[in-house]
Amino acid sequence: MSQTLRRTLGLTDLMLIVIGTVIGSGIFIVPATTLQQTGNDVSVALLVWVVAGVLSVLGALTYGEMGAANPDAGGLYVYIRDAFGELPAFLYGWTALLVISSGSVATLAVAFSAYLGQIIPVSPLAAKIVSVATIGVVMLLNVRGTRESANVQNATTGLKTIALVGISIVLIIMGRHTPHAAAVAAAPHAATSLSMFATAMIGVLWAYEGWQYATFAAGEVRDPQRTFPRGIIIGTASIVGIYVLANVGYIAALGAAGAARSPRIAADAVGALLGPVAGKLIAAVILVSIFSAANGLTLTAPRLYFAMSRDGVFFRRLAEVHPRFGTPAIAVLASSLW
């Protein structure tokens, strides 16, 4: 059976895979924690998002160069293997299967059922069924075809990006607070300590996490020397702008102190200006966002197990490409079942 994947992904696909995989639930939660950890100082909080974004773009530049130099399936696994040897790459691959990638998809699936409960009543048993069904849907979608999965990724990512940017702009226009006034009122001290800044960076970097998954699908990118670095860099840089805009919108709606106290900052910001019913709108946007992120992970991560199997350090059947669908179907099935 063939062990060669079809190159079906273009620049737009890669950009939206990056954006869709990164934007999950973090931007709807983390901004409140960031404000708390920076003493409600808006200027410092926004600086944290910018600095973390710059670090992510630098990482994307590095991975873009490596992906262009070696545009093969497996991405980060291949880079670790070539730079540091087979053992670290082997350990990373198994850790990705057992914890990192599979745990991320599982977490997103549980979050999907939790946010669905904000729209319709969901019992504890039904929540588990919904979570498993979410994984099952993205699994089947990615077994059926890379092109089909990428089309769904493009649609869901485009929808959530437009919604998030649109909501942020509405909040800024209708908001009763200004970031500058909030910073002056909430931050009497001249500076925030370096330790607070570093602590805030942890959660923000988690919100940015995920752009590296695009490297796993480098073996399916058309004209990879040109397309791959452009896609991962443009996608990551776009996320920085989206995240900063969303933070400004939240603060404009709630003020620095109100935003810092909010456990559901996105829903509370929209609800404060548009009424409580609008909270369901945010829940719907988050559901699309979570599904897009889960699909992006399932579209990319199995290519890592595929590459390991092809190298002979994983179960060999995971290196098989489905003769009809052209996908690493067994790798997708195995990771999703786990």
N, C-alpha and C positions, 0 to 999 in steps of 0.2 A: 504494500500500500504506500502511496506517496507520502513523503515527508517535507513537501514544499508547499508553502502557503501562497495564495494568490495576492498580488499587490493591487488592492482595490481602494485604498484610502488616499484621499487628496488633502490639500492644504486646509480647506474648510472642515473636513472631517477631523483632522488632527487638532485644530484649534478648539473645536467644540468638545472633543474628547477630553482635552485638558481642562477646559472651563467646567464641563459637566461633572468630571470626576472630583474636582476640587470643591466646587460649591455644593455642599450637602446640607448640613444643618448648622454648621459653625457660625456663619454670619448672622443667623437668627438668634444666637444665644451669647456668643463670646463677647460682643461689644459691651455688654453690661459689666461683665467681670473685668474687662480691661479698664473701664472707667473706675471701678472700685479700687483696682490695684495701682492706679496712678493718682489716687487722691482726688478724683473727679476733675482733674485738670484736662480740659478738652484738648489743648494744644499738645500735651505730652501723649495723651491717648491716641490722637490721630498720628503723631510722630511714630508711635509704636507700630501702627498699621503700615505706615509708609516704609519704615526701616525693614520690617519683616517682609514686606513686598519686594523691596530691593534685593534682599538676601535670596528670596525665591527666584527672582529674575536672574540673578547671578548663577544660581544652581541650574536654571533652565538653559542659560548660555553654555554652561559646561556640558550638560547632557546633550544639548543640540549639536555641539561639536563632536561628541563621541558617537551620537546616533548617525551623523552624516559620515563619519569615518568608518563605522561598522554597522550598517543598517540591516541588522539581522534580528530575528525573533528572540526574545529573552531580555533585551535591554540591559537593565542594571545587573542582572545575573551575568551576562556576557562581559560587561565592563569589569566587574569584580574578578571574574575568572581570568581575564587577560592581564589585569593589573596586579592582582595579589595571589593568584593561584587557584587551583581547583577546590581545595578544602574550604576556604571562606565562602566561595560561590556556592558550594554544595550546602553548607550550613545555612546561608541566606535563603536559598531556594526552599529548603524544608521548613524553615521558620516562617517564610511567606505563606506556605500552604497551611501549616498547623495553626498559625496565630495571626500574622499581619494582614494578609489579604482576605482570608476567609473570615477572620474576626471582624474586619471592617464591613464586609458585606452583611454579616449576621447583625451587627450593630445597626446598620442602616435599615435592615428589614424590621427589626424591633421598633426603631424610631418611626418607621412608616405606619405600623399599626397603632402606635401611640398618638400620632398626629391625626390619623383617621378617626380616632375616638373624639376629637374635637369637632368633627363634622357630624358623625352619626354614633349612636351608642354601640360600644364594642365590649363584650364581656371578656374576662381573662382568657377563656378557652378560645373565643373567636379571635382574640389578638394574636395568639400563637398560630392559629390557622392562617391568618392574614400574613403573618411574617414568613411562614414557610411557603405560602403561595407566591409571595413577592419574589423570593429566591427562585422558585420554580418557573415563574414567568420569564425572568431575565435569563435563566439557564436555557430554556427552550428557544428563546429568541436568539441567543448567541450560538446555539447548536445549528440553527437553521441557516445562518449565513452571516458573514462579517459585514457584507454590504447592507443587509436588512437591519442588523443591529446598529450599524452606523447611522442609518436613516432615522431610526427611532431616537438615537442619541442626539442627532442634529435637531430633531423636532422638539424634544423635551428640553434640551439645553437652551435652544433659541427661545422657547416659551418662558422658561424661568428667568432667563437673563433680561428679556424685555419686561417681564413683570417686576423683577427686583429693581431695575433701573427706573421704570415708570413710577413705582411706589416711592422710591427715594426722592425723585423729582417732585412728586406731589407733596410729600412731607416737608421738603425744603420750602416750597412755595406757600403752603398753608400753615407751616409751623409758626408758633408764637415766640420761639426762642432763637437766639443767634449763637453760634458757637463761641464767638468772641465774648459776648456778654456773659455766657454761662461760665466760661473759663475764669473770668475776673471774679464772678460772684462765688464760685465754688472752690477756688484755689488761692487762698490768701498768702500762701508761702511762695517764695520766688522760684523754687526749684523742687523737683521730685527726685528722690534718691535714686542712685543707679540700681540698687537692689530691687526697688519697686518696678523700675523700667524693665529690668531683666525678667522679673517674675511675670509681668504682663506679656512679655514676648512669648512665653511658653504657650499660652492659650492661642495667641494670634498665629504663631507658626503652625499650630495644629489646624487652625481654620484654613491655612494656605496649603496644607499637606495634600498630596495626591497628584501633583503635576508630573511626578516621575513615572507614574504608571503608563504614560504614553510611550515610554521607551520600549515597553514590552511588545508593542505592536509595530515597531520600526520595520520588521520584516514584511509588513503588508502595505507599506507606504509607497506610492508611485513617485518616481524620480526623487528618492530619499535624500540625496545630497543637497538638493535645494529645498524640498518640501518639509523635511523633518525639522531642521533647525528653525525655520520660519514659523512652523506651526506651534512648536512648544514655546518659543519665545513670545510670539504675539499672544497666544492663549494666556500665558502666565502674566504678562504685562497688563492684559485686559482685566484680569481678576483684581489686580491692585486698584485700578480705577473704580471698578464696581464696588469693591469693599469700602474704599474711602468714601465714595458717594453715599453708600448705605449708612455708614456711621454718621455722616453729617445730617442725613435725613432723620435718623433716630433722635439725635440731639436737638434738632430743630423742632421736633414734635413734643419731646418730653422734657427738654432741658438736661443738663449734665447730671444733676442730682436725681431727677426722676428716672433717667435712663439707667443710671447705676443701680437703682433699687429694683429694676424690673426683671423678674425671672424669665419673662417671655417678651423681650424688648421689641421685636418686630410686631407682634400682635398688639402689644400695648400701645406702640406708637401709632399704628393705623387706627386702632380703636379710639384713641384720644381725639383724633381729628375727624374720623369718618363714622364713628359709632361702633358699638359692640358687634353688630352683625358683620362688619368688615373683618373681624377676627377670623371668620371662617374663610375669607378670601386669602388671608395669610396662610392658614392651615392648608388650603388647596395648593398654594404656591410651594409650600414646604414639601408637600407630598410629591409634586412633580420634581422638585429639586432632589429629594431623596431617591426617587426611582431612577432619575438620570444618573446620579452618582453610583448607585448599585449596578446599573447597566454598564457604565463606563469601566468599573472595576472588573466585571465579568467579561467584558470585551477584551480587556488587556491582560490581566493577571495570568490566565491559563497559558498564555504564550510563554511565560517563564517556565512552567512545568513541561511544556512542549519542548523547549530548548534543552532543559536538563535531561529529558528522556532521550533526545536525539544524541546527546553527549554520552549516553550510557550510564548516567548516575541517578536515574529515576526509573520508574516502571516503564518498560519499553512501549507498551500500548498507548501511552499518553503522547507519543511522538507521531501517531498516525493521523493523517488528514482524511476527513470524510470524503469518499469519492464523489458524492453528489453535492454536498453543501460546501466543500472546500474549507472547512473549519477544523480546528483541533478538538473535535467533538468529545472525545473521551476525556481530554484534559478539562474541558468545560464541565462535563458531567461530574467528574471526580471532585473537583474543587467545590462545586455547588452542593453536592451531597454531603461533603465534609462540613 
